[in-house]
Amino acid sequence: MKFKQSLIFATLATAATLSIAQLQQGVRTQQGITKTEIIIGTMQDLTGPLAGYGKAARNGMMLRIDEINEQGGINGRTIKLIVEDHGYDPKKAAVLAEKLVNKDKIFAMVNTLGATQNIAAMPIMFSKEVINFFPLTSSSEMYEPFHRLKFAVNSTYHEQMKSQLVKLMKQKDVKKACVIYQDDEFGQEVLKGAEDALKSDNMTLTEKASFKRGATDFTQQVGKLKAADCELVVMGTIIRETIGTIGTARKMGFNPVFLGTTAAYSDLIHKLGGKLVEGFYATNTSQLPYSDSTSQPVRFWASKYITKFNEDPSVMSVAGYTSMDAFAKVMQSVGTRPNTSKFIRGMETITIPSDIFGSPVMKFTPTRRLGSDLSRLSQIQNGRWTVVTDYIKL
């Protein structure tokens, strides 16, 4: 009898201890949120073909996170960022997503670079209610089909081509448009955008040529476009493929108008391509932050970035910084006991204003997960990007 009573008292005491512990922990039932931290993850290319993009995005994120944490964090919690290097490999991205979601217990995946990398990781994230926040790709899969945990930041490659291609063709009096594209989800979307843009104006592509991811020789593809007398070439390319394609064309005496997407809007294009890429057009949604910008706030921000990282910022630095700023605004708005549902409601009600870099206003709704469908056009003039059109809405 005494043994049974002792066992009952011990069980009650244990239950009481657990209840107190659970009450004390409170918000710890939400993955990625502790009493003192908000744990988020990102997957960048730090060693692969887009390492320049990945490192810049990581640095931009860290600059804003450090500012936030130095100011006391968000409702008393600091942000902890776990960075992984997927090397631009979708298979590695899936493995790293498994680690970040199930071992590191992140609250959200922020700014992961690459369309196929995000696509590989999303099923793993969504199985544990982890938000995919502002992925660094303009692929439409980042918000379609609808999923409550998807939040995409910028106009898609498809929309960029639909809004800009025909206008540029008319401005340049171009009749023959062609496309060269990377044979993956990214390139296919650029191709589809070009086709749909021309279709809306009762035109078709004169020629198209594809290449495998990682290709370095574009002689065959450029020769095919030259033989078709292409006057404008849409570029489903990123950095080295853009420079390689244009460089090959110049050597062949082939000089059409070249038009790329936000994937090619980078200071690396003119830094590495030099005079070869002069005149190249690309769509964009944020101003490239030159340290001698005419904008004083941009100059100040660029100086702060250079002081911290000992290198010039890029548009990907801006993307990392502004994405973390938006994340912090929403997290601040949901109060001291955040969870996934509250964050989603916050995203659906907040308006994220334009910033010093000229980014468009962003707004999400319960049925739409793309913050903005606006884009504008820039051109490399005298060795640097210059904005040449205002935002164009479809």
DOLUM-595835 format. One line per 2 residues: number of its first residue (from 0); their letters; for each residue x, z, y of C-alpha. Coordinates in Angstrom, 2 decimals. Each point is the difference from the previous one (the first is absolute). Example, Ala and Ser with C-alpha at 12.3 -4.5 7.8 and 13.67 -1.06 7.14 Angstrom:
2
0	as	12.30/7.80/-4.50 | 1.37/-0.66/3.44
//
This chain:
394
0	mk	0.00/0.00/0.00 | 2.80/0.98/2.39
2	fk	1.81/-3.23/-0.92 | -3.10/-2.09/0.84
4	qs	-0.45/1.82/3.33 | 3.66/-0.55/0.87
6	li	-0.32/-3.67/-0.87 | -3.11/-0.35/2.18
8	fa	1.70/1.75/2.94 | 3.10/-2.17/-0.42
10	tl	-2.11/-3.18/-0.07 | -1.94/1.06/3.11
12	at	3.23/0.87/1.79 | 1.50/-3.38/-0.87
14	aa	-3.14/-1.81/1.16 | 0.03/1.94/3.26
16	tl	3.67/-0.81/0.55 | -0.65/-3.69/-0.63
18	si	-2.98/0.00/2.36 | 2.05/1.58/2.77
20	aq	2.82/-2.48/-0.60 | -2.42/-2.89/0.09
22	lq	-1.53/1.25/3.24 | 3.45/0.47/1.51
24	qg	1.04/-3.52/-0.99 | -3.25/-1.56/1.19
26	vr	0.93/-3.53/1.02 | 2.57/-0.31/-2.79
28	tq	-2.71/-1.41/-2.18 | 0.42/-3.22/2.04
30	qg	2.94/-2.05/-1.29 | 2.76/-0.38/2.56
32	it	-1.23/2.76/2.32 | 1.59/3.46/-0.03
34	kt	-0.16/2.86/2.48 | 3.05/-1.33/1.77
36	ei	0.35/-3.70/-0.86 | -1.70/-3.37/-0.21
38	ii	1.80/-1.95/-2.70 | -0.05/-3.78/0.26
40	gt	1.94/-2.79/-1.69 | 1.24/-3.46/0.81
42	mq	1.64/-2.76/-2.04 | 2.37/-2.28/1.86
44	dl	2.52/-2.67/-0.85 | 3.30/1.72/0.81
46	tg	2.31/-2.04/-2.24 | -1.75/-3.33/-0.66
48	pl	-0.72/-3.20/1.94 | -2.10/1.79/2.64
50	ag	2.29/3.00/0.47 | 0.17/-0.69/3.74
52	yg	-3.76/0.39/0.23 | -0.16/3.02/-2.28
54	ka	2.71/2.01/1.74 | -1.48/-0.70/3.43
56	ar	-3.48/1.05/-1.13 | 1.38/3.21/-1.53
58	ng	1.89/0.80/3.21 | -3.06/-0.59/2.15
60	mm	-2.03/2.32/-2.20 | 2.69/2.69/0.13
62	lr	0.28/-0.20/3.79 | -3.71/0.75/0.46
64	id	-0.05/2.62/-2.78 | 2.93/1.84/1.58
66	ei	-1.79/-0.01/3.36 | -3.17/1.36/-1.57
68	ne	1.80/2.70/-1.98 | 2.07/1.06/3.02
70	qg	-3.26/0.52/1.89 | -1.37/2.31/-2.71
72	gi	-1.46/-2.52/-2.41 | -3.69/-0.74/-0.52
74	ng	-2.25/3.05/0.19 | 2.96/2.15/-1.03
76	rt	1.25/-2.25/-2.82 | 3.14/-2.11/0.11
78	ik	0.12/-3.46/-1.56 | 2.24/-0.48/-3.03
80	li	0.82/-3.64/-0.73 | 1.32/-1.03/-3.43
82	ve	1.68/-3.43/0.14 | 0.57/-2.16/-3.08
84	dh	1.79/-3.34/-0.30 | -1.90/-2.64/-2.00
86	gy	2.55/-2.74/0.79 | -2.94/-2.39/0.57
88	dp	-0.77/0.13/-3.73 | -3.70/0.46/-0.88
90	kk	0.82/1.49/-3.42 | 2.26/2.60/1.58
92	aa	-2.69/0.69/2.61 | -2.45/0.90/-2.79
94	vl	2.50/2.42/-1.56 | 0.76/1.63/3.33
96	ae	-3.70/0.28/0.85 | -0.47/1.92/-3.25
98	kl	2.72/2.44/1.11 | -1.28/0.44/3.53
100	vn	-3.62/0.46/-1.06 | 0.37/2.09/-3.15
102	kd	3.27/1.87/0.51 | 0.42/0.33/3.75
104	ki	-3.78/0.33/0.49 | -0.18/-1.94/3.25
106	fa	-3.13/0.06/2.16 | 0.38/-3.61/1.17
108	mv	2.22/-3.03/-0.47 | 1.01/-1.21/3.46
110	nt	1.55/-3.31/1.08 | 1.08/-1.26/-3.43
112	lg	1.66/-3.39/0.43 | -1.13/-3.14/-1.80
114	at	-3.25/-1.51/-1.25 | 0.77/-0.11/-3.74
116	qn	1.60/3.45/0.19 | -3.14/1.52/1.48
118	ia	-2.22/-1.83/-2.46 | 2.05/1.38/-2.90
120	am	-0.20/3.55/1.36 | -3.61/0.27/1.15
122	pi	-1.65/0.61/-3.40 | 2.35/2.95/-0.54
124	mf	-0.74/1.41/3.45 | -3.73/-0.45/-0.20
126	sk	-0.24/1.71/-3.39 | 1.11/3.21/1.75
128	ev	-1.86/-0.51/3.30 | 3.18/-0.84/1.93
130	in	-0.60/-2.04/3.17 | 1.90/-3.25/0.59
132	ff	0.59/0.25/3.74 | 1.14/-2.96/2.12
134	pl	2.05/-1.94/-2.59 | 2.68/-2.24/1.51
136	ts	-1.49/-3.31/-0.97 | -2.77/-2.11/1.45
138	ss	-1.37/-0.97/-3.40 | -3.81/0.09/-0.20
140	em	0.21/1.98/-3.26 | 0.93/2.98/2.16
142	ye	-3.66/0.28/1.05 | -1.89/-2.34/-2.35
144	pf	-1.78/0.60/-2.23 | -1.26/3.12/1.75
146	hr	1.31/3.33/-1.20 | -0.54/3.28/1.84
148	lk	3.73/0.85/-0.33 | 1.28/-3.24/1.59
150	fa	0.91/-0.14/3.69 | 1.73/-3.18/1.19
152	vn	1.42/-0.27/3.48 | 0.38/-3.59/1.14
154	st	-1.48/-3.48/-0.01 | 0.58/-1.67/-3.37
156	yh	2.29/-2.98/-0.54 | -3.10/-2.04/-0.75
158	eq	-1.65/0.94/3.29 | 3.24/-0.52/1.94
160	mk	0.21/-3.60/-1.18 | -3.71/-0.62/0.55
162	sq	0.21/1.18/3.60 | 3.36/-1.50/1.02
164	lv	0.75/-3.18/-1.98 | -2.49/-2.49/1.40
166	kl	0.49/1.23/3.56 | 3.77/-0.55/-0.25
168	mk	-0.51/-3.43/-1.59 | -2.17/-1.09/2.91
170	qk	2.44/1.42/2.52 | 2.87/-1.93/-1.61
172	dv	-2.13/-3.10/-0.76 | 0.77/0.32/-3.71
174	kk	-1.92/-2.01/-2.60 | 1.91/0.77/-3.20
176	ac	0.22/3.66/-1.04 | 1.77/1.13/-3.16
178	vi	0.90/3.32/-1.61 | 2.90/1.58/-1.87
180	yq	-0.83/3.28/-1.69 | 1.27/2.70/-2.33
182	dd	-1.83/-0.33/-3.32 | -1.62/3.46/-0.08
184	ef	-2.97/1.82/1.56 | 1.58/-0.07/3.44
186	gq	0.80/-3.71/-0.03 | -3.33/-0.95/-1.56
188	ev	-1.85/1.77/2.80 | 1.98/-1.84/2.68
190	lk	-0.76/-3.27/-1.81 | -3.72/0.80/-0.19
192	ga	-0.07/0.94/3.68 | 1.57/-3.32/0.97
194	ed	-2.39/-1.94/-2.23 | -3.05/1.78/1.39
196	al	1.16/-0.43/3.59 | 0.36/-3.75/-0.47
198	ks	-3.26/-0.25/-1.91 | -1.84/1.56/2.94
200	dn	1.27/-2.90/2.12 | -0.65/-2.69/-2.64
202	mt	3.69/-0.36/-0.90 | 2.10/0.56/-3.12
204	lt	3.63/0.83/-0.73 | 2.26/-3.03/-0.18
206	ek	2.37/1.65/-2.48 | 0.89/3.38/-1.49
208	as	3.03/1.44/-1.80 | 0.53/3.34/-1.71
210	fk	3.00/2.07/-1.05 | 0.54/3.04/-2.21
212	rg	0.61/3.43/1.49 | 3.74/0.46/0.50
214	at	0.77/-3.72/0.39 | 3.00/-0.94/2.16
216	df	0.04/-3.80/-0.24 | -2.84/-1.85/1.74
218	tq	1.43/-3.52/-0.08 | -2.64/-1.40/-2.34
220	qv	-2.94/1.56/1.86 | 1.23/-1.05/3.45
222	gk	0.75/-3.52/-1.26 | -3.58/-0.25/-1.24
224	lk	-1.38/1.03/3.39 | 2.31/-2.35/1.88
226	aa	-1.03/-2.92/-2.21 | -3.63/0.71/0.94
228	dc	0.85/-0.22/3.73 | -1.32/3.49/0.64
230	el	-0.27/0.79/3.71 | -0.76/3.70/-0.42
232	vv	1.00/2.24/-2.90 | -1.86/3.24/-0.71
234	mg	2.42/2.56/-1.42 | -1.08/2.30/-2.80
236	ti	3.48/1.52/0.25 | 1.59/3.29/1.00
238	ir	3.58/0.39/1.32 | 2.67/-1.85/-1.94
240	et	-2.50/-2.60/-1.26 | -0.99/-0.75/3.60
242	ig	3.59/-0.41/1.13 | 0.91/-1.92/-3.16
244	ti	-2.90/-2.43/0.37 | 0.57/-0.69/3.71
246	gt	3.77/-0.24/-0.49 | -0.43/-2.51/-2.81
248	ar	-2.41/-2.04/2.12 | 2.43/-0.12/2.94
250	km	2.78/-1.26/-2.29 | -2.33/-2.78/-1.20
252	gf	-0.87/-0.98/3.56 | -3.56/1.19/-0.61
254	np	-1.38/1.83/3.05 | -3.74/0.72/-0.23
256	vf	-1.75/2.91/1.68 | 0.44/3.08/-2.23
258	lg	-2.74/2.66/-0.05 | 0.32/3.30/-1.87
260	tt	-2.02/3.19/-0.35 | 0.65/3.63/0.87
262	aa	2.17/0.11/-3.14 | 2.58/-2.08/1.90
264	ys	-0.41/1.63/3.42 | 3.32/1.86/-0.05
266	dl	3.11/0.28/2.15 | 1.93/-0.78/-3.21
268	ih	-1.23/-3.59/0.24 | 1.84/-0.77/3.24
270	kl	2.88/2.40/-0.67 | 0.81/-1.70/-3.31
272	gg	-1.31/-3.49/0.73 | 1.46/-0.45/3.47
274	kl	-0.63/-3.37/1.64 | -1.45/-1.44/-3.21
276	ve	-3.24/1.97/0.46 | -0.44/-0.64/3.72
278	gf	-3.61/-1.05/0.64 | -1.40/1.60/-3.17
280	ya	-3.54/1.40/0.39 | -1.48/3.03/-1.77
282	tn	-3.15/2.05/0.26 | 0.31/3.68/0.93
284	ts	-2.00/3.09/0.87 | 2.65/2.20/1.67
286	ql	2.72/-0.74/2.51 | 3.56/-0.01/-1.30
288	py	1.63/2.98/1.78 | 3.06/-1.45/1.72
290	sd	2.13/2.68/1.65 | 0.01/-1.97/3.26
292	st	-3.77/-0.54/-0.02 | -1.76/-0.32/3.34
294	sq	-2.24/2.86/-1.16 | 1.47/3.40/0.92
296	pv	-1.81/1.88/-2.81 | 1.33/-2.51/-2.56
298	rf	3.54/0.29/1.41 | -0.21/3.80/-0.20
300	wa	-1.30/-0.11/-3.58 | 2.69/-2.52/-1.05
302	sk	2.70/2.19/1.54 | -1.26/3.01/-1.94
304	yi	-0.02/-2.01/-3.24 | 3.54/-1.31/0.58
306	tk	1.27/3.51/0.75 | -1.46/1.31/-3.27
308	fn	0.89/-2.86/-2.36 | 2.87/-1.76/1.77
310	ed	-1.67/-3.40/-0.32 | -2.54/-2.11/1.87
312	ps	-3.66/0.45/-0.95 | -2.04/-2.85/-1.47
314	vm	-3.69/-0.79/-0.24 | 0.03/1.82/-3.36
316	sv	1.36/3.08/1.78 | -3.03/-0.27/2.27
318	ag	-2.31/-0.38/-3.00 | 1.39/3.13/-1.63
320	yt	-0.21/2.00/3.22 | -3.50/-1.05/1.05
322	sm	-1.40/0.42/-3.51 | 1.23/3.59/-0.18
324	da	-1.42/0.61/3.46 | -3.40/-1.28/-1.14
326	fa	0.18/2.08/-3.19 | 0.75/3.11/2.06
328	kv	-2.89/-0.65/2.41 | -2.49/-0.24/-2.85
330	mq	1.44/2.99/-1.86 | -0.15/2.08/3.18
332	sv	-3.65/-0.95/0.49 | -1.14/1.26/-3.42
334	gt	0.93/3.62/0.69 | 1.92/2.77/-1.74
336	rp	-1.36/-0.56/-3.51 | 0.60/-3.70/-0.61
338	nt	-0.90/-1.89/-3.14 | -0.40/-3.60/-1.04
340	sk	-3.72/-0.22/0.80 | 0.48/1.47/3.48
342	fi	2.89/-2.36/0.69 | -2.10/-3.00/-1.02
344	rg	-2.84/1.11/2.28 | 2.54/0.43/2.78
346	me	1.27/-3.54/-0.53 | -3.55/-1.35/0.13
348	ti	-0.79/1.65/3.35 | 3.24/-0.05/2.00
350	ti	1.11/-2.84/2.28 | 3.76/-0.52/0.04
352	ps	0.92/-1.27/3.48 | 2.55/-2.65/0.95
354	di	3.54/1.27/0.54 | 3.14/-0.73/2.02
356	fg	0.84/-2.85/-2.40 | -3.22/-1.89/0.71
358	sp	-1.59/0.58/-3.40 | -3.73/-0.78/-0.08
360	vm	-2.60/2.78/-0.06 | -0.88/0.97/-3.57
362	kf	-3.34/1.15/-1.35 | -1.22/0.53/-3.56
364	tp	-3.54/0.47/-1.30 | -1.60/1.27/-3.24
366	tr	-0.18/-3.63/-1.17 | 3.13/-1.56/1.53
368	rl	3.58/1.01/-0.75 | 1.89/-2.38/2.33
370	gs	0.89/1.55/3.33 | 0.36/-3.25/1.97
372	dl	-0.27/-3.72/-0.67 | 1.82/-1.03/3.21
374	sr	3.33/-1.83/0.24 | 2.04/-1.76/2.66
376	ls	2.85/-2.50/0.02 | 3.66/0.46/0.92
378	qi	2.88/-2.47/0.12 | 3.77/0.39/-0.14
380	qn	1.18/-1.05/3.44 | 3.63/0.38/1.08
382	gr	0.79/2.11/-3.02 | -2.85/2.52/0.15
384	wt	-3.74/0.25/-0.71 | -2.33/-0.72/2.90
386	vv	-3.79/0.45/-0.17 | -1.62/-3.36/0.83
388	td	-3.72/0.65/-0.64 | -2.41/2.90/0.32
390	yi	-1.92/1.38/-2.97 | -2.38/-2.46/-1.61
392	kl	-3.02/1.27/-1.93 | -1.58/-2.18/-2.67
//
